[in-house]
């Protein structure tokens, strides 16, 4: 039964790729990807409950491996796929009505959205580091088609930039993976076990330190490119701003987390032999990302690029939490992973409604949104407050936990460095989005956003509701899943 659930988490989204090719139009494709995501989420939640109450799933010598950490990330990514799938319904319907997407583009969207989701979910369920690399690289190719889907000159350029930089980064991750393999050559393990995470973790204290040290640095740079950690982040603002908004949500809230998952796995191997080496490296890259993200948000008028820089900042903050370590730091990092995924999905899907209505990504041309489109304006306002860490939303609790971890450690001065950066990010982000919400009704005239406003509102309201719940109450099952995830890597 557990294996069946694991397969369903990625097979259901993948099955939706068939629908666009059987003669259906945008409506059918949207329903298919939304249903595939919802089914995947249901299977993921059930799988997580079984893993927490039982034992990790391990088959085929570790090629299939699902423990609590895997289950946590599978639930997070499946939730994003569900929200983005519902958002895809409105996006496809509206663009088809406007004549902006051809039938072929609709089919390509449905196919590669499904493949992108399935590859990420499958990557989270393998214990073989080589297969993990293959699946992450394949997800790059699938998502690149989504970035270039609308075939504008800027989107095609962003897609090429994304492919080149991400593929180069993942190649570095491959070299790092080979060094992990080399670090286990002195052990009495079969060749395939030297790339199997459970076997490596069981012998982590006797892995060769020099090659392991280099392996983590290369893996962090390689997968960090996928995550968008500075200074490997340069592809991210272009790709996220040019992709269709549901695809942007997938890139920001699912793809980045898949890369971070790979980094966490390798970090867990280093601690017994290298101590705080990996933590210190994560702190360096994490603080750099928070700084770069906050600074580039200042004066950013393209609101989708603004959301992308916010993702860089938040992924840096997750790296900082992992770098602080300990129970508080890791708990805060995992909690922020989930809350950021939900919050950024809501914001990118909201940005899609704004783009459909105003036909622009320039914040200066979007004013008085709360009057023009009250629901969209209200969601943008609340989503802004949520993602910036305002109480009572879940991101506040996550960020507060990470800041608390900084003061609980030996380098408490880092907390005093982190707080001003968060303030800069707050002011810069809010300045742009609040102007869109409350500004005077000037600039471009607003048209109709989509032919299915009620369906488009479902993921927005559901996402905000989840953020509010997670800010005031962490369900016992989720808390247990996070705690079990921490035990599986410490």
N, C-alpha and C positions, 0 to 999 in steps of 0.2 A: 504493500500500500504506500509506503514512504517513497519508494522508487517511482511509482506511478505519479504521485503528487509532484515530485521533482521534474519529471518529464513534462507534465502538463503545464508547469510554470512557463516553459519556453515554447512548447509545442502549440499551445492555444494561440498565442500571438502570431506564430509562424503560419498557422493554418489560415489566418485571415488574409494572407497574401494571395490565396487562390481566388478570392471573391472578385477583385477588380478585373480579372481576366475571363469572367463568365458572362460578360455583357452588362453588368450593373454599372450605374453611373456614380456620381459623387456621393449621393445619399447612401447607396448600398455599401460603398467603400468605407464611408464614415462609420456606419453602423457596425461593420465587420471589425474594424480596428478597435472601436470602443468595446465591443463585446469580447474580443480577444484579450484586451487589457483587463477587463473586469473578471474574466475567468481565470486569468493568470494571478490576479491579486487574491482571489478566493483560494486558489491552490497554494499560493505562497504562505498565506496566513495559517492554513491548516498544516502545511509542511513545517512551519516554524514551531507550532504547538507540539507536533510529534517529536521534533528534534530536541526541544527543551525538556520534554518529559521522558525521553528515551536516550538513545545513543546516536552519535554521528552516523550518517549514511556513507559507507565506503564500499565501492565495488570496482572490479576490473583493475585491481592493483593500485587504486587511488585515482584512476582517470575520472571516476565519479566520486566526489567527496563533498558532503554537505554537513557542516557543523553549525553551531549557533551563530558564529560570525557570518558564515555564508547565508544562513537563513535570514538574518537581520538585513543584510544588503539586498537579498532577493525580494523581501517584503518592500523595502524602500524603492527599489527600481520598478517593481510591479505596480506600486502605487503611482509612480510618475507615469508609467505607460498607460495606466487607466485614465488619469487626468488628461494627459496629452491626447489619448484616443478620443475622449469625448470632445476635446477642443478641436480635433481634426474634423469631426462631423460638421461643425459650423464653418470652419475654414474652407473645406472642400465645397460645401453647398454655396457659400457666398461667392467664391472665386469662379465656380462654374456658372452661376447666374450672371456674373459680370463678363463672362467670356475670357477671363484672364488665364484659365487653365484649359488645355486641350484634353480630350479623352485619354491620350497617351500619358500626359503629365499626371492625370488622376491615377492611372494604373501604376505608374512609376512610384508615385507617392505611397499608395497602399502597399505595394510590394516591398519597397525598401524601408518603410516605417516598420513593417512586420519583421523583416530580416534584422534590422537594427535592434529592435527590442529582444528578439529571440537570441541573438548573439551575445548581448550583454548579460541576459539572464543565464545563459549556458556557461559563460565565462565565470560566473560566480559559483558554479557548482562542479568545478573540477579541482582536484588536488594536485594535478600535474602542472608544474610551472611552465613547461613548454607548451602544453595545450592552452593554458591561460593566455600566453603570449599570442598564439595563433588566433584565438577568438577575439582578443582585443584588437589586433591588427585588422581582422576581417570587419569588425564593427566600424573601423575608420572608413573603409571603402563603402560600406552600406550607407553610413551617415553623410558621406561626401555627396552622394547623389541628391539627398534631401537639401543640402546647402545650395546646390546649383539648380534646384528644381525649376525656379521661376525664370531661369535663363537670361537674367539681366547681366550686363557686363560686370557690374560690381559683385553679383552673386557667383558668377563663374570665376572671377579672380579670387574671391574668398574661398571657394572650393579648392582651387589649385593650391593656394597658400596653406589651407588646412591639410590637404593630402601630403604635401611636401614636408611641412614642419612636423606633423604628427608621425608620419612614417619614419622620418629621420630619428625622432625621439624614441619611437618604439624599437627601432634597430639598436639604439643604445641600450634599451631595456633587454634586448635579446643577448647582447654581450654581457650585461650584468647577470642574466640568468645562467649563462655558460660559466661564469665565475662562481656562482652558487654551486653548480654541478662540480666544478673543480675543487671547491672547498670540502667536498665529501669524498674525494678519491681515496683518502686514507682509511675510510670506514669499510667495513665488510658488508657493503650494500650492493645489490644488483644495479646495473646501469640505469634501469628505469626508476629505481627507488631514489637515486640521487637527484631526481627532479620532482619527487613526490613530496609534497609539503608535510603530511603526517609523519613520514619516515625521517625527514630532515629535522622536524621540530623535536622528535623524540631523541635525536642525537645532537641537538643544537650546541650543547656545552663542549663538544669535541670537534666541531667544525674548524677548519684551518682559518685562523684569525686574519692573516693578511689578505687572502683572496676574498674572504667574507666582507671585510671592510670595503674593498674596492667594489665588490658586487652590490652592496647596498647603495653606494654613491651613484653607480651607473644606473641601477634600477630606479632610484629616486629621480635622477635627471630624465631617464627615459619615460617612465610612467608619469612623472611630474609634468612632462610636456602634454600628455593627455589630460592631466588634471588641471593644467593652466597655472601651475606655480611659477612665480617670477624667478628668473628672467625668461622662462620657456613659454610664456603666455601669449606671444604676439599673434598667434592664429586666432585666438579665442574671440576677441571683440568683433573681428570681421565676420567670422563664421556665424556667431550667434546673432549678429544684427541682420545678416542677409538671408538666413534660413527662414522658411515659414515658421510662424510663431509656435505651433505645436512641436515642430522639430527643434526649435531653439530650447523649448522646455526640456526635451529629451537630452539635448547636448549638455545643458547646464545642470540638470537635476539628476540625470541617470549616468551619462557617459563619464562625467568627472568623478562620480562616486565609484564607478567601476575601476578607474585608474587608482583611486585612493585605496580601494580594497586590496589591489595588488601590492601597493607600497606597505600596507599594514602587515600583510603576510610575510614579506621579507624582513620587515623591522622585527617581527617576533622571533625570527631566527637569530638575529644579531645579539639580543640582550644577554643571554647566558655567557657568551664568549667575549663580547665587546663592551658590556656595561651600557653606559649612557651615550656611546658614540652616535648611534642612530638618532637618539633623542636630540642631541645637540645639532646635528645636521638638519633635522626637521625644523628646529627652532629658527635656524638661519634662513632657510627657504620660506618658512611660514611667515616670519616677520617681514621679509622682503616682499612677499605677496600682499600682505595686509597694507604695507606702505604704498606699493605701486597701485594697488586697487583703489585706495583712498585718494591718492593724488590725482589719478586720471579721472576720477569721478568729478573733480572740480571743473566746472565750466563745460562739462560734456552735455551737448544739446541733443544728440541722437539718443532717444530714451532706450532703445534696445541695446546700444553699446553701453549705456549707463548700467543696465541690468547685468551685462556681461562683466564689466569691471567689478560690480558687486559680487559676482560669482568668484572672481579671482581673490577678492578680499576674504570671502567666507571660506574658500578652500584653504587659504593661508591660515585662517583662524583655526580650522580643523587640524591642520598640520601643527600649529602651535600647541593645541590641546594635547595631541599625541606626543609632542616634544616635552611638555611638562610632565607627562606620564602620571603614574600613580592612579589610584582608583578615581579620584576626582577628575583629573585631566582626561583620561581615556573615556570616562562616562560622559563628560561634557562634549568631547569630540564626536562620539557616536550619536549623542542626542542632537547635536547641531547638524550632523549629516542628514538625519531624518527631517528636521524642521526646515533646514535650508532647501531640501529637495521639494518639500511641499510649497514653501513660500515662493521659491523661484518659478515653480510651475504655474502658480497663480498669476504672478506678475507677467511672465511671458505670454500666457494665454490672454491676459488682459490687454497687453500691448498689441496682440493680434486683432482684438476688437477695435482698438484705437486706429490701427493702420487701415483696417477695412473701412472704417468710417471716414477718416480724414485723408487717406492715401498719402501719408507722409510719416517719416520717422523722426522728424524734427520737432522737438518739444516746444520750441518757440511758436510754432504754428498750431499748437493744440492748446486752447484756452477755454476755461469755463466748462470743463468736461462734466462737472457735477450737475450743471444745468442742462447741457445738451443731451447727455446720456447718463441719467442719475445712477443707474445700477453699475455701469462701467466705472463712473467716477468714484462711487463709494468703494468699490472693490479695489481700485487703484490706491485710494487713500488708506484703506485698512491694510492692504497688502504692503504699502510703503512702511506704515508703522510696524507691521509684523516683521518684515525682513530687516529692519533697522534695529531690532532688539528692544522694542517698546513693550512694557507690560500691558496687558497680561498674556501676550502671545508666547508661543513656545520658544522662539528664537531668543527671547530675553532670558529665559531660564537656562538655555544652553550656553549663551555667552557669559552669563553670570557665573555659571559653574566653571567655565574655563578661566575666567579672571580670578575666581576664588582659588583655583589650582595654582595660579602663578604666585599668589601670596602665601600659599601653603608650602611651597618649595623653598629651596635654599636661595634661589635667585629671585627674591620677591621684587627686586627693582624692575624686573621685566614687566610686572604688572603696571607700573607707573609709565612705562613706555607704551604699553598696549592701549591703555585707556584714552590718551589723546588721539591716537590713530582712529579709534572707534568713533570718537566725537567728530573728527574731520569727515569720516565716511558718512556719518549721520547727517551732518549739515549739508554736505555736497549733494547727497542723494535726494534729501528732502527738498532742497531748493528747487531742483528741476521738476520733480513729480508734483509737488504742491502747487507750483505755478500752473501746471497742466490742469489740475483739479479745480483750483479756485480763481485762476486768472480771468480777466475780462474776456468776453466772447468776441475775439478778433481773429484775424488770420483766415485760414481756409474754412469754407463752409462745410459743415458736416453732412454726410449722407447717411444712408442706412448701413448699418454694420453688417448684417447678415439676414438671411431669410429664416433663421431659426434661433431667435434671441433667447428663448426659454431653455433650449437645449444647451446653448453656449454658456448660459449662466450656471448650469449644474456643476461643472468642475470648479468654477470660481467660488461659489458659495460653499461647496463641500470642502475645498482646500482651506478656506478661511475658518470654517468650523473646526477642522482638525487642528489648525494652529492655535485656536483659542482653547480647545480642550487640552492640548499638550502643554499649554501655559499654566493651567490651573490644576491639572491632574494628569499624572502619568499612569495609565492603566497597569494593573498588576502584571498582566501577561507581557506587556512591552518592557516593563522594568526588569522582569525576570529574564527576558530575551537578551537585553543589553548586558546584564550581569553575567549571564552564561557566555556571551560573546567575549567579554573581558577575560573570563577564566580560560577560554580556549586559546588565548594568545599570550598569557602571562604565566 
